[in-house]
Amino acid sequence: MEVLTDVEFVELRYGGKPAIILRMVKAFYLSILVNSIVLGWVFKAMSKITGPFLDWKDLLGADRFSIIQNVWPSFLIFDSLNNTITVLILFLVVVVYSSMGGIQGVILTDLVQFALGMGGAILFAVYAVSSQGGISGLLSKMEELYPDKHKSILSFWPDFQEASLSINVFLIFISVQWWAQYYSDGSGYLAQRIHTAKNPKEAEKGSLWFNIANFMVRTWPWILTALVTLVVFPLHDPTKYFSEGWIVGGDREMGYPILMKLILPNGILGIVFASLMAAFMSTADTHINWGASYLVNDFYLRFVHPKADDKTLVKASRIAVVTMSIIAILVATQIQSIANAWKFLLAFASGMGLPQILRWIWWRTNAWTELSGMITALILSMILYPSYPNVRSEYLLFWVAIGSVAVSILVTFLTPPVPQNTLDDFIKRVDPIGFWKGEDNKKRLEDFYKKIFLWLLGTVALFFGMFSLGYFFLLQSWQGFFCLFGFVFLGILYWKKEFGRI
């Protein structure tokens, strides 16, 4: 499509002044508002992980540490000055190689960091489970500590009798939350990676591998380790086995790093700690580079300096990287809970979800569809979340998402459609599926239904694969083999229908 970012794409799709406005708004909305919160909780998570391991008072000396403590502004503290120093050093490392290497450098380092992060998570899970006498020992202790709840904790199927998951919340998960995302159509940093592929088929294969590695495989070491934390730091008595449990009792998010410190031998602890540093830097450099691309390509180059040469653009990108990172650190110091920050982001960015899907399949979608959805979701989130702090975030997300969809659809029909010549140019370049004015839609609709079928097929196959690993880990072999068969069968069917041969 000859575009550098998904935000640049909106001018190709919509054209005219509305598209120009949308491009400018989305560049700031995604790079500053959305991205700073994502980076904020990444920095916050790192401050929690490093806290139990690095003591800068000992490393720097009490006198130097005291001097820094006296001059450092209190509003720029990640829980403690000790954690703040660690995060700032990591931040400087990430900023340097993100600004020097560009997207290719980021992708290459991400490959190494992914391997290290995955290996460290698996290694930690092995030690964690072994510390409880293996899987059978872990399951026995779960049953002993949670006689009434262990089955629901270990079940892959929702228990609607539990207060933590009602039928309404489950329905919101499966009917709303999957599309109420700022990257609902695979845009954002996902698109940035996809655009580096040699061709569309290679891009699709890369996306398929991402889903298998990130969801089916990567999830299980974390889940197994989390189950161990429930045994080592029981919910009803976190200090039952270790005095350090008081930290976890006050903040369950600290269970992972505290467990590392308690059960891992020194050499292995260093490897696992390094893997978490790699995971942090991989996530941080991805979002820093992604956000900077919007500021440079979709604001600076488009509106400030359209004739900028490569040298000027490189300089601008480095300034953007530093700016993005500073804003993220400021946001991170204000985040009290990573989970709450994530839930709030889901809500205020949910207005982008459906419009971004519709723009690929429905001719009537225009720039005002996206703009109105974004603005409505932001306003509703800022009203509902402070006004109803005791209401479950899933219910608030539902009303924000539905409200923004209603407004964006209404605005779509109240505003002029995209000019036909712009639509014709878009159709010629992209050959989209779905419903398009002035086109013979028979083949497009057939392709649309095929893509929906493949999406469902791939999703079900992925769940089968995820559950198969889980059942094997929990010593439920026949369920594991059943799900493994489903994964292989549906996976082969998907591959043959999409790529033609195995």
N, C-alpha and C positions, 0 to 999 in steps of 0.2 A: 504493500500500500504506500510505500515511500514515506513513512512517518517514523519519527524517532521514539515518541512516547504515545501512550494511549490517550493522554490529554490532547496532544496535537491532532489526534484522529477526529476529535469532535468537529473541527473545521471542515474536514473532508466529508463527514457524515451530514452535517446540518447546513453549513455555509451561512454567509451574511453576518450582520452585527450580533444577533443572538448567540451565534457560535463563538464569536470573538469574546463576548462577555463571559460565556460559559468557560472558555479555555482559561481566561485570566482567573476567574473565581476558583475553578477546580485546581489550578496550579498552586494557589495558596491554601485552599481547603485541604488538599491531600498532603502537601509538603510541610506545611506549618501546623495545621490543626490536627489532622489524623496522625501524621508521621511522628510528631513530637510526643503524642501520648503513647504510641507504640514504643518509641525509643525510651520514653520516660519509664515505662514499666520494665523494659529490658535493663536499664541502668539500676532501677530499684531492685530487681531480682539479683543482679550481680552483687549489689551491696549486702544483701542478705547471705548470699553464698560465701562471700569472702570473709565476712565478719568473724566466724569462729577460727579462722586459720592464720590471718596476718595481723600482727601486732606492731603497728608503726611506732608506738612509744618505745618499744625495745629496739627496733631497727634504726630509728633516728636518734634515740637518746631522749631522756625525759626533758632535758632543757630545750632542745630544738622543738620537740613536740609541743611543749607548753607555749613557746613563742608563737607557733602556728595557730594553736588553739585560741590564743588571746586576740589575734588579728583576723581570724577567719570569720566571715559573716555568718550569723546563726541561720539565716534563711537558705543557705547553700549547704545544708548538712544532710547526708544520707544516713539517717538513724544515729550515726556517730561520726566524729572527725576521722576515726580510724578507717571506717568504710569509705568515707568520702575520698580520702587520699588514694586508696586502692582503685576506686572507680575512675578517678581523674587520670591516673597513670594509664590504665587500660584504654580510656577514651582517647588520650593523646596518640597511643599506638595505632588505634583504629583510624583516627583522622588522618594520620600521616600516610598509611598505605592505601586508604580509600581515595585520597586526593592524588596520590602519585600514580596509582595503577589503573584507574578508570574501571569500567565495567569488566573488561577482560581480566584485569588483575584481581578484581573482587571475586569473579567466578572461579579462577584458578585457586585462590586461597580458600574459597568456600569448599571446594572439593576435598582439600586436605583437612580442613576443619571439620567437615561433615564426617569423614572417616574417623578422625580422632574423637569427635563427640559421640558418635555411635559406639565406637569401641569402648570408650570410658563408661558409658551408660550400661552396656552389657556386662562389663567387668564388675561394676559396682553391684548390679543386680545379682550376679553369681555369688559374690561374697555376702551380700545381704541375706539371700535365701539360705545359703550354707550356714550362716550364723544361727539359723533357727532349726537346724537339723534337716535341711532340704525342704522340698515342696511338701512332703507328707508331714514333717514337723511343723511347718508354717500353718498348714491347714488345721492341724490338731490344736495348735495354740489359738487360732482364730475361733474355733468352735468353743474352746475353753473360756476365752475372754468375752466372746459375744454370743452366748448360747441362744439368744432370741433373734439376733440380727445377722449371724455369719452367713446364712444362706442367701439373704438378700444382698449382702455386701459382695459375695462372690458370684452372684447371678448376672448373666449378660442381658437378662430380660427385666424390664422395669417392674418394680413391686409398688403398685399404686396404693397399697395400704400404708406405705412409709410417708411420713409427713414431708420428707425432703423432695418427693417427686409425685405430684398428683397427676391425674390423667390430663388435666388442662395444661400443665407445664410440659408434659411429654408431647402433646399435640402441637404446642408452640414450637418445640424443638424440630419436629419433623415437617411441619407445614409452613413455618414462617422463617425460622432462624437461618435455614440453609440458603435462602435467597436474599435475606435482609443483611447483606454484607457489602462493604465498599469495593470488594474485588469479586462480586457475584459472577461476572462474565469472564473471569480469568485475567483481569487487567491488573494494574499496579506493578509491584515487583515481580509477579508471576509473568506478566507480559514482557517485562524487561528481559527476563531470562529466555522466554520463548523466542523473542525477536533475534536472539543470537544464533538460533539453529540454522542449518544449511537450507532447509526447505520445510514446507508444512508437515510432511510425514515425519521427518525427524523431530520436529517440534512436538508433534502428538506423542511420539514414542517417549520423548523426554518427560512430557507431562505425565504419561502413564507410569513411568519409573518413579517420578516424584511422589505420586499418590501411594504406590506400593511401599516405597522406602519410608516415607514420612508418616503414613497412617497405619499401615498393616504391620510393619516391622518395628519402627522406632518407638511406638507407643508402649510395647510390652515390657521392656526393661524398666520404664518409669512406673508402670502399674504394679509390677512385682515388688519393686522397692517401696512403693507407697503402702502395699499390704504389710510389708515388714515394719514400717513405721507405726502402723496401727497396733502391731503386737508389742514392739519395743516401747512405744509411748501410748498406752491405751487411752482411749477417749475419756473414760470415766476416772482415770488416775494416771496422768502422764509421768509421774515420778515413781511409779511402782517398781521399776527396775533400775532406772538411772536418775540421779539427782538433776542432770541436765534437762530432764523432761519438763521442768518448769518453763523453760524457754519455748518449747514446742507447745505446751499447754496454752501459753499466751498468744502464740502465732503458729498455727499448724503448717504454714509455709516454710518454717524453719526446720521441719522434720528431716528433709533431705540432707542439708549440710551437717546438721548435728549427728545424724546417723553415720555419715561419712567419717566424721572425726572419731566416733566411738568404736567402729568395728573394722576399719581398714588399717592394715599395717602400713608403715611409713612409705615404703616404695610405691605400693599400690595407691595409697592416698595421693601421692604426688601425680601419678598418671591420671587418676580420675579428676583431680582438681584441674590439671592442665586441659582435660577434655571439656570441662565446663567453661574454662577460659576461651577455648576454641569455639564452643557453641555460642558464647556471648559475642565474641568478635565477629563471627559469621553473621549472626542476626543483625548486629549493629552496623556492620559495613554495608549489608544489603539495603537497609532502610536509609542510611545516610546517603549512599550513592543514588538510590531511587528518588529520594526527596530533592536532592540537588539537581537531578536531571530535569525536574519540573521547573525549578527556579531559573535554571539557565536556559533551557530550550523553549519553555512555554511562557516565560515572562521576559527575561533579559533579552534573548535573541529575537523574540517575536515583537516586543513592545518598546524596549529601551534602545537596543543597538542591533538592528536587523542586518547590518553589513559587517558585523564583528568578524575578525579573522580568527584562525584556530588558536593563536597565541593568546588573544584576548579572552576567548571562550574558556581556555584552560585555566586562566587566572580567575575568571568569574566562577568557574566550577569549584575551585579550591576555596574561594570566599564563601560560596554557598554551603560547602561541606562543613566549614567551621561554624557558620551561622546556624545551620540546622542542629549541629551537635550542642552548641551552647544553649539553644532554646530547649532542647530535649533534657539537658541537665537541670535547667530551671524548673521544668515541668516535673521531673522525677523527684525533686526535693519536696514537692507538694503532694505526692502520691502516698497515701497511707496504706492502701491495700492493692496488690497487683490484680487480684480477682475483680475488685470493684471497678478499677480503672478499665479493665477489659470489657466488663459488662456495660459501662457507660459509653465506651467507644462503639460497641455493637449498636447501641441505640441511636446515637446521634449521626452515625454514618449509614444507618439502615435505609435512609431515604434515597440513597444512590442505587440500592440493590436492584429493584424491579426495572426502573428506567434504563439501566445499563444493559439489562437482558433484552428489553423490548427494542432497543435501538438496532439490534442485529436482525430482528425478525418481523418488525411492523413498520410500514412506511410512514404512519401518522405520527410516530414519535419525533419530537423536535427538541431543540435546545432548552425550551422553557419547561419541558417535561422533567429534565434532569435538574435544572436550577430550582424549580419549585419543590421537588422532592427533597433535595439537599437542605434547603432553607427551612422547610417545614419540620423535618426531622430534628434539626439543630434547635429550633425554637421549642418544640414539644419536649425534647430531652431536658433543656435548661429549665423548663417549667415543672415537669412531672417528677424528675428525680429529687430535687430539693423539697418539693411539696409533699411527696409520699415516700419518706425514707424507710418506712417499715413494710412497704409493699414489695413483693418479690420482683427482682429485676426482670424476670421473664415476662411478667404481666405488663410491666412498663414498656419493654421492648415491643410487645404485641401492639399496644396502642400507638406507640410512636410509628412503627412500621405501617400499620393499617391507615393511620391518619395521613402519613406522608404519601402513601399510594393513592388514597382518595383525592388528595389535593393535586397531585401530579397528573392524574388521569383527567380531572376536571379542567385543569389549566391547559392540557393538551388540546382539548376540544374547543377551548375558548380562544386559542391563539392560532395564527395562520400555520398551515402545514409547510414543510420544507419545499422550496421550489423544485419543480419537476426536473429541471436540468441538473440540479445538484444531486437529486436522487438517481437520475440516469447515470451520472458519472460515478457515483458510489457503487451502483449495481454492476457497472462495467468493470470496476476495479476489484470488487470483493466477491461478486457472485453469491449473494447471501441467500439463506433459506428463509421460508416463512411467507409473509403476506406483503406484497409490494404492488402499488398502484401502477396501472399501465403495463403490467407484465402478465405473461401466461404463467400463472402460479401453480399449474398442475405439478410440474417437475420440482419446483421449489418446495411445495407442500410435501411431496413424497420424500424429498431429502430431509425436510423438517421432521417428519415422523420417524424416519430412519435414525436421525441423530438423537431424538428422544428415546427411541428403543435402545440405542447403543449406550446412552447415558445411564439408563436404568440397568442395563445388563452389566456395565462396568461397575456401577455402584454396588449392586447385589454381589457381584464376584468379589469385590474388595471386602465387603462385610464377611462373606464366607471365609476369605483368607484370614482376616483379622480374628474371627471367632475360632478358626481351626487352631491357630497358634495358642490362643487362650485356653481352649479345652485341653490341648496337650500339656500345657504348663500346669493346669489344675488337675492333671491325672484323670481326665475324663476321655478315655481313648476313643470310644465308639463315636461320640459326638465330634471329636476332633477329626476322625477319618471321614465322617459324613460331610463336614464343612470343607475339608480338604478336597474331596471329590467335587463338591459344588464349585469351589474356587477354580479348580483345573478345568472342569467341563465348561463353565461359563466363560472362563478366560480364553480358552481355545476358540469358543464360538465368537467371542468379541473380536479376537485377533483376525479370524478368517473373514468375518464380515467387513472389518475395517481395512485390513491390509492385504487380504486376498489369499495369503498362504502362511504357513507356520515357518 
